[in-house]
Amino acid sequence: MTLEIIPMLGELTGSIQSGLAAIAAGVGIGLIGSKAAEATGRNPGASGQILTLSIILAALVEGAFFVAALVK
């Protein structure tokens, strides 16, 4: 009985991990976007640099999500 439960718990734990990683990635990218829009509003002359930095940071956040999803 106990040996049958262990694989189910492992699968459940991996699913929870992937779900939390997806939520965190969505929140992170949302914060990056909102802060980039705020920074561009404050300093329109730096919009190119802000855009570049926000794209790089969004890619890093998505990369962290893919690592978390694949480790499952």
Biopython code that builds the backbone (N, CA, C, O; Angstrom):
import numpy as np
from Bio.PDB.StructureBuilder import StructureBuilder

atoms = [
    (1, "MET", "N", (0.829, -1.197, 0.000)),
    (1, "MET", "CA", (0.000, 0.000, 0.000)),
    (1, "MET", "C", (0.869, 1.255, 0.000)),
    (1, "MET", "O", (0.654, 2.160, -0.806)),
    (2, "THR", "N", (1.836, 1.311, 0.889)),
    (2, "THR", "CA", (2.679, 2.500, 0.998)),
    (2, "THR", "C", (3.504, 2.706, -0.258)),
    (2, "THR", "O", (3.721, 3.846, -0.669)),
    (3, "LEU", "N", (3.969, 1.629, -0.876)),
    (3, "LEU", "CA", (4.795, 1.751, -2.068)),
    (3, "LEU", "C", (4.001, 2.268, -3.266)),
    (3, "LEU", "O", (4.588, 2.817, -4.198)),
    (4, "GLU", "N", (2.697, 2.106, -3.258)),
    (4, "GLU", "CA", (1.868, 2.613, -4.340)),
    (4, "GLU", "C", (1.617, 4.118, -4.211)),
    (4, "GLU", "O", (1.369, 4.792, -5.211)),
    (5, "ILE", "N", (1.680, 4.637, -3.005)),
    (5, "ILE", "CA", (1.387, 6.048, -2.764)),
    (5, "ILE", "C", (2.584, 6.930, -3.128)),
    (5, "ILE", "O", (2.399, 8.075, -3.539)),
    (6, "ILE", "N", (3.782, 6.422, -2.984)),
    (6, "ILE", "CA", (4.986, 7.236, -3.194)),
    (6, "ILE", "C", (5.062, 7.817, -4.608)),
    (6, "ILE", "O", (5.327, 9.013, -4.730)),
    (7, "PRO", "N", (4.849, 7.058, -5.678)),
    (7, "PRO", "CA", (4.888, 7.687, -7.007)),
    (7, "PRO", "C", (3.795, 8.740, -7.212)),
    (7, "PRO", "O", (4.012, 9.744, -7.890)),
    (8, "MET", "N", (2.620, 8.501, -6.620)),
    (8, "MET", "CA", (1.547, 9.488, -6.738)),
    (8, "MET", "C", (1.925, 10.788, -6.035)),
    (8, "MET", "O", (1.646, 11.869, -6.554)),
    (9, "LEU", "N", (2.548, 10.704, -4.877)),
    (9, "LEU", "CA", (2.970, 11.899, -4.167)),
    (9, "LEU", "C", (4.046, 12.647, -4.947)),
    (9, "LEU", "O", (4.055, 13.878, -4.976)),
    (10, "GLY", "N", (4.947, 11.907, -5.576)),
    (10, "GLY", "CA", (5.974, 12.538, -6.392)),
    (10, "GLY", "C", (5.380, 13.283, -7.570)),
    (10, "GLY", "O", (5.815, 14.391, -7.883)),
    (11, "GLU", "N", (4.396, 12.695, -8.227)),
    (11, "GLU", "CA", (3.741, 13.352, -9.362)),
    (11, "GLU", "C", (2.964, 14.580, -8.903)),
    (11, "GLU", "O", (2.986, 15.614, -9.570)),
    (12, "LEU", "N", (2.287, 14.472, -7.783)),
    (12, "LEU", "CA", (1.527, 15.597, -7.246)),
    (12, "LEU", "C", (2.457, 16.748, -6.870)),
    (12, "LEU", "O", (2.152, 17.907, -7.151)),
    (13, "THR", "N", (3.571, 16.442, -6.247)),
    (13, "THR", "CA", (4.531, 17.469, -5.868)),
    (13, "THR", "C", (5.096, 18.169, -7.093)),
    (13, "THR", "O", (5.267, 19.388, -7.079)),
    (14, "GLY", "N", (5.389, 17.428, -8.150)),
    (14, "GLY", "CA", (5.895, 18.032, -9.385)),
    (14, "GLY", "C", (4.862, 18.916, -10.045)),
    (14, "GLY", "O", (5.206, 19.955, -10.609)),
    (15, "SER", "N", (3.610, 18.525, -9.984)),
    (15, "SER", "CA", (2.544, 19.341, -10.578)),
    (15, "SER", "C", (2.358, 20.643, -9.812)),
    (15, "SER", "O", (2.150, 21.698, -10.411)),
    (16, "ILE", "N", (2.432, 20.567, -8.494)),
    (16, "ILE", "CA", (2.320, 21.775, -7.678)),
    (16, "ILE", "C", (3.494, 22.708, -7.969)),
    (16, "ILE", "O", (3.312, 23.920, -8.082)),
    (17, "GLN", "N", (4.681, 22.151, -8.087)),
    (17, "GLN", "CA", (5.864, 22.949, -8.386)),
    (17, "GLN", "C", (5.719, 23.659, -9.728)),
    (17, "GLN", "O", (6.034, 24.844, -9.837)),
    (18, "SER", "N", (5.251, 22.956, -10.736)),
    (18, "SER", "CA", (5.085, 23.568, -12.056)),
    (18, "SER", "C", (4.011, 24.654, -12.030)),
    (18, "SER", "O", (4.170, 25.696, -12.666)),
    (19, "GLY", "N", (2.942, 24.424, -11.315)),
    (19, "GLY", "CA", (1.879, 25.420, -11.212)),
    (19, "GLY", "C", (2.334, 26.681, -10.506)),
    (19, "GLY", "O", (2.037, 27.791, -10.948)),
    (20, "LEU", "N", (3.059, 26.511, -9.405)),
    (20, "LEU", "CA", (3.573, 27.682, -8.694)),
    (20, "LEU", "C", (4.599, 28.440, -9.524)),
    (20, "LEU", "O", (4.658, 29.668, -9.474)),
    (21, "ALA", "N", (5.402, 27.713, -10.285)),
    (21, "ALA", "CA", (6.382, 28.374, -11.155)),
    (21, "ALA", "C", (5.678, 29.174, -12.252)),
    (21, "ALA", "O", (6.130, 30.263, -12.606)),
    (22, "ALA", "N", (4.588, 28.652, -12.786)),
    (22, "ALA", "CA", (3.840, 29.385, -13.817)),
    (22, "ALA", "C", (3.213, 30.650, -13.248)),
    (22, "ALA", "O", (3.236, 31.700, -13.890)),
    (23, "ILE", "N", (2.659, 30.554, -12.056)),
    (23, "ILE", "CA", (2.071, 31.731, -11.415)),
    (23, "ILE", "C", (3.144, 32.777, -11.138)),
    (23, "ILE", "O", (2.951, 33.960, -11.416)),
    (24, "ALA", "N", (4.266, 32.341, -10.594)),
    (24, "ALA", "CA", (5.354, 33.272, -10.284)),
    (24, "ALA", "C", (5.913, 33.922, -11.547)),
    (24, "ALA", "O", (6.243, 35.107, -11.537)),
    (25, "ALA", "N", (6.020, 33.164, -12.625)),
    (25, "ALA", "CA", (6.519, 33.730, -13.886)),
    (25, "ALA", "C", (5.546, 34.774, -14.425)),
    (25, "ALA", "O", (5.973, 35.816, -14.923)),
    (26, "GLY", "N", (4.265, 34.511, -14.334)),
    (26, "GLY", "CA", (3.274, 35.486, -14.786)),
    (26, "GLY", "C", (3.311, 36.770, -13.972)),
    (26, "GLY", "O", (3.227, 37.868, -14.522)),
    (27, "VAL", "N", (3.437, 36.625, -12.665)),
    (27, "VAL", "CA", (3.530, 37.807, -11.807)),
    (27, "VAL", "C", (4.817, 38.574, -12.098)),
    (27, "VAL", "O", (4.807, 39.803, -12.168)),
    (28, "GLY", "N", (5.919, 37.854, -12.267)),
    (28, "GLY", "CA", (7.199, 38.501, -12.546)),
    (28, "GLY", "C", (7.192, 39.281, -13.850)),
    (28, "GLY", "O", (7.673, 40.413, -13.903)),
    (29, "ILE", "N", (6.653, 38.686, -14.889)),
    (29, "ILE", "CA", (6.603, 39.375, -16.184)),
    (29, "ILE", "C", (5.634, 40.555, -16.117)),
    (29, "ILE", "O", (5.875, 41.585, -16.746)),
    (30, "GLY", "N", (4.562, 40.421, -15.375)),
    (30, "GLY", "CA", (3.645, 41.540, -15.192)),
    (30, "GLY", "C", (4.303, 42.709, -14.470)),
    (30, "GLY", "O", (4.102, 43.864, -14.845)),
    (31, "LEU", "N", (5.085, 42.416, -13.443)),
    (31, "LEU", "CA", (5.800, 43.474, -12.730)),
    (31, "LEU", "C", (6.848, 44.134, -13.623)),
    (31, "LEU", "O", (7.013, 45.354, -13.597)),
    (32, "ILE", "N", (7.544, 43.337, -14.401)),
    (32, "ILE", "CA", (8.540, 43.897, -15.326)),
    (32, "ILE", "C", (7.863, 44.843, -16.310)),
    (32, "ILE", "O", (8.360, 45.942, -16.553)),
    (33, "GLY", "N", (6.747, 44.430, -16.870)),
    (33, "GLY", "CA", (6.032, 45.264, -17.835)),
    (33, "GLY", "C", (5.509, 46.550, -17.225)),
    (33, "GLY", "O", (5.613, 47.616, -17.832)),
    (34, "SER", "N", (4.948, 46.458, -16.027)),
    (34, "SER", "CA", (4.397, 47.660, -15.403)),
    (34, "SER", "C", (5.495, 48.640, -15.011)),
    (34, "SER", "O", (5.339, 49.849, -15.182)),
    (35, "LYS", "N", (6.594, 48.129, -14.488)),
    (35, "LYS", "CA", (7.693, 49.012, -14.107)),
    (35, "LYS", "C", (8.387, 49.596, -15.333)),
    (35, "LYS", "O", (8.872, 50.726, -15.281)),
    (36, "ALA", "N", (8.444, 48.852, -16.429)),
    (36, "ALA", "CA", (9.036, 49.381, -17.661)),
    (36, "ALA", "C", (8.158, 50.499, -18.218)),
    (36, "ALA", "O", (8.675, 51.515, -18.684)),
    (37, "ALA", "N", (6.848, 50.326, -18.175)),
    (37, "ALA", "CA", (5.952, 51.378, -18.645)),
    (37, "ALA", "C", (6.054, 52.614, -17.757)),
    (37, "ALA", "O", (6.034, 53.741, -18.250)),
    (38, "GLU", "N", (6.161, 52.402, -16.459)),
    (38, "GLU", "CA", (6.318, 53.519, -15.531)),
    (38, "GLU", "C", (7.633, 54.259, -15.770)),
    (38, "GLU", "O", (7.666, 55.490, -15.770)),
    (39, "ALA", "N", (8.711, 53.509, -15.974)),
    (39, "ALA", "CA", (10.008, 54.139, -16.219)),
    (39, "ALA", "C", (10.029, 54.887, -17.542)),
    (39, "ALA", "O", (10.639, 55.952, -17.641)),
    (40, "THR", "N", (9.374, 54.348, -18.551)),
    (40, "THR", "CA", (9.305, 55.032, -19.844)),
    (40, "THR", "C", (8.478, 56.314, -19.734)),
    (40, "THR", "O", (8.788, 57.308, -20.391)),
    (41, "GLY", "N", (7.451, 56.299, -18.922)),
    (41, "GLY", "CA", (6.657, 57.500, -18.702)),
    (41, "GLY", "C", (7.447, 58.585, -17.989)),
    (41, "GLY", "O", (7.275, 59.774, -18.258)),
    (42, "ARG", "N", (8.304, 58.167, -17.087)),
    (42, "ARG", "CA", (9.109, 59.148, -16.359)),
    (42, "ARG", "C", (10.258, 59.690, -17.202)),
    (42, "ARG", "O", (10.616, 60.861, -17.083)),
    (43, "ASN", "N", (10.843, 58.836, -18.060)),
    (43, "ASN", "CA", (11.992, 59.250, -18.859)),
    (43, "ASN", "C", (11.839, 58.697, -20.281)),
    (43, "ASN", "O", (12.410, 57.651, -20.589)),
    (44, "PRO", "N", (11.100, 59.361, -21.133)),
    (44, "PRO", "CA", (10.872, 58.849, -22.491)),
    (44, "PRO", "C", (12.144, 58.736, -23.324)),
    (44, "PRO", "O", (12.186, 57.953, -24.273)),
    (45, "GLY", "N", (13.164, 59.488, -22.993)),
    (45, "GLY", "CA", (14.402, 59.433, -23.759)),
    (45, "GLY", "C", (15.148, 58.126, -23.593)),
    (45, "GLY", "O", (15.958, 57.760, -24.445)),
    (46, "ALA", "N", (14.886, 57.419, -22.505)),
    (46, "ALA", "CA", (15.576, 56.160, -22.232)),
    (46, "ALA", "C", (14.724, 54.955, -22.607)),
    (46, "ALA", "O", (14.977, 53.847, -22.135)),
    (47, "SER", "N", (13.725, 55.159, -23.443)),
    (47, "SER", "CA", (12.795, 54.065, -23.741)),
    (47, "SER", "C", (13.481, 52.879, -24.424)),
    (47, "SER", "O", (13.112, 51.733, -24.167)),
    (48, "GLY", "N", (14.462, 53.126, -25.281)),
    (48, "GLY", "CA", (15.161, 52.025, -25.953)),
    (48, "GLY", "C", (15.922, 51.152, -24.974)),
    (48, "GLY", "O", (15.879, 49.925, -25.062)),
    (49, "GLN", "N", (16.616, 51.782, -24.043)),
    (49, "GLN", "CA", (17.371, 51.018, -23.037)),
    (49, "GLN", "C", (16.431, 50.273, -22.102)),
    (49, "GLN", "O", (16.701, 49.135, -21.719)),
    (50, "ILE", "N", (15.335, 50.913, -21.737)),
    (50, "ILE", "CA", (14.363, 50.274, -20.850)),
    (50, "ILE", "C", (13.735, 49.070, -21.534)),
    (50, "ILE", "O", (13.558, 48.022, -20.912)),
    (51, "LEU", "N", (13.394, 49.212, -22.818)),
    (51, "LEU", "CA", (12.808, 48.109, -23.577)),
    (51, "LEU", "C", (13.770, 46.930, -23.662)),
    (51, "LEU", "O", (13.381, 45.779, -23.464)),
    (52, "THR", "N", (15.034, 47.234, -23.959)),
    (52, "THR", "CA", (16.037, 46.171, -24.063)),
    (52, "THR", "C", (16.190, 45.426, -22.747)),
    (52, "THR", "O", (16.203, 44.196, -22.719)),
    (53, "LEU", "N", (16.306, 46.175, -21.661)),
    (53, "LEU", "CA", (16.474, 45.552, -20.353)),
    (53, "LEU", "C", (15.250, 44.743, -19.947)),
    (53, "LEU", "O", (15.383, 43.661, -19.374)),
    (54, "SER", "N", (14.056, 45.259, -20.240)),
    (54, "SER", "CA", (12.849, 44.523, -19.853)),
    (54, "SER", "C", (12.689, 43.236, -20.665)),
    (54, "SER", "O", (12.203, 42.237, -20.135)),
    (55, "ILE", "N", (13.084, 43.241, -21.932)),
    (55, "ILE", "CA", (13.016, 42.019, -22.737)),
    (55, "ILE", "C", (13.988, 40.976, -22.204)),
    (55, "ILE", "O", (13.649, 39.795, -22.128)),
    (56, "ILE", "N", (15.188, 41.399, -21.837)),
    (56, "ILE", "CA", (16.172, 40.470, -21.276)),
    (56, "ILE", "C", (15.664, 39.886, -19.964)),
    (56, "ILE", "O", (15.765, 38.679, -19.743)),
    (57, "LEU", "N", (15.125, 40.722, -19.099)),
    (57, "LEU", "CA", (14.620, 40.227, -17.810)),
    (57, "LEU", "C", (13.417, 39.300, -17.986)),
    (57, "LEU", "O", (13.293, 38.310, -17.264)),
    (58, "ALA", "N", (12.535, 39.605, -18.930)),
    (58, "ALA", "CA", (11.385, 38.725, -19.174)),
    (58, "ALA", "C", (11.852, 37.368, -19.692)),
    (58, "ALA", "O", (11.278, 36.339, -19.337)),
    (59, "ALA", "N", (12.888, 37.358, -20.527)),
    (59, "ALA", "CA", (13.429, 36.085, -21.022)),
    (59, "ALA", "C", (14.040, 35.274, -19.888)),
    (59, "ALA", "O", (13.910, 34.050, -19.860)),
    (60, "LEU", "N", (14.704, 35.946, -18.955)),
    (60, "LEU", "CA", (15.270, 35.230, -17.807)),
    (60, "LEU", "C", (14.185, 34.634, -16.915)),
    (60, "LEU", "O", (14.330, 33.523, -16.405)),
    (61, "VAL", "N", (13.103, 35.377, -16.731)),
    (61, "VAL", "CA", (11.987, 34.867, -15.923)),
    (61, "VAL", "C", (11.361, 33.644, -16.596)),
    (61, "VAL", "O", (11.068, 32.646, -15.937)),
    (62, "GLU", "N", (11.158, 33.730, -17.912)),
    (62, "GLU", "CA", (10.592, 32.586, -18.633)),
    (62, "GLU", "C", (11.538, 31.396, -18.613)),
    (62, "GLU", "O", (11.095, 30.252, -18.520)),
    (63, "GLY", "N", (12.833, 31.655, -18.699)),
    (63, "GLY", "CA", (13.809, 30.567, -18.613)),
    (63, "GLY", "C", (13.748, 29.859, -17.274)),
    (63, "GLY", "O", (13.853, 28.635, -17.209)),
    (64, "ALA", "N", (13.579, 30.620, -16.212)),
    (64, "ALA", "CA", (13.452, 30.012, -14.881)),
    (64, "ALA", "C", (12.198, 29.151, -14.806)),
    (64, "ALA", "O", (12.204, 28.089, -14.183)),
    (65, "PHE", "N", (11.117, 29.613, -15.447)),
    (65, "PHE", "CA", (9.897, 28.803, -15.463)),
    (65, "PHE", "C", (10.104, 27.491, -16.228)),
    (65, "PHE", "O", (9.670, 26.433, -15.774)),
    (66, "PHE", "N", (10.767, 27.560, -17.387)),
    (66, "PHE", "CA", (10.978, 26.340, -18.159)),
    (66, "PHE", "C", (11.854, 25.346, -17.410)),
    (66, "PHE", "O", (11.625, 24.139, -17.485)),
    (67, "VAL", "N", (12.847, 25.838, -16.694)),
    (67, "VAL", "CA", (13.680, 24.939, -15.875)),
    (67, "VAL", "C", (12.827, 24.279, -14.803)),
    (67, "VAL", "O", (12.938, 23.073, -14.580)),
    (68, "ALA", "N", (11.979, 25.052, -14.137)),
    (68, "ALA", "CA", (11.124, 24.487, -13.100)),
    (68, "ALA", "C", (10.133, 23.480, -13.674)),
    (68, "ALA", "O", (9.829, 22.475, -13.031)),
    (69, "ALA", "N", (9.630, 23.741, -14.875)),
    (69, "ALA", "CA", (8.673, 22.825, -15.490)),
    (69, "ALA", "C", (9.352, 21.533, -15.958)),
    (69, "ALA", "O", (8.755, 20.459, -15.897)),
    (70, "LEU", "N", (10.580, 21.637, -16.419)),
    (70, "LEU", "CA", (11.273, 20.443, -16.903)),
    (70, "LEU", "C", (11.825, 19.584, -15.776)),
    (70, "LEU", "O", (11.999, 18.379, -15.958)),
    (71, "VAL", "N", (12.102, 20.162, -14.632)),
    (71, "VAL", "CA", (12.628, 19.398, -13.501)),
    (71, "VAL", "C", (11.568, 18.455, -12.951)),
    (71, "VAL", "O", (11.884, 17.441, -12.327)),
    (72, "LYS", "N", (10.322, 18.795, -13.186)),
    (72, "LYS", "CA", (9.205, 17.972, -12.722)),
    (72, "LYS", "C", (9.443, 16.536, -13.056)),
    (72, "LYS", "O", (8.610, 15.684, -12.746)),
]
sb = StructureBuilder()
sb.init_structure("model")
sb.init_model(0)
sb.init_chain("A")
sb.init_seg("    ")
for serial, (resi, resn, name, xyz) in enumerate(atoms, 1):
    if name == "N":
        sb.init_residue(resn, " ", resi, " ")
    sb.init_atom(name, np.array(xyz, "f"), 0.0, 1.0, " ", f" {name:<3s}", serial, name[0])
structure = sb.get_structure()
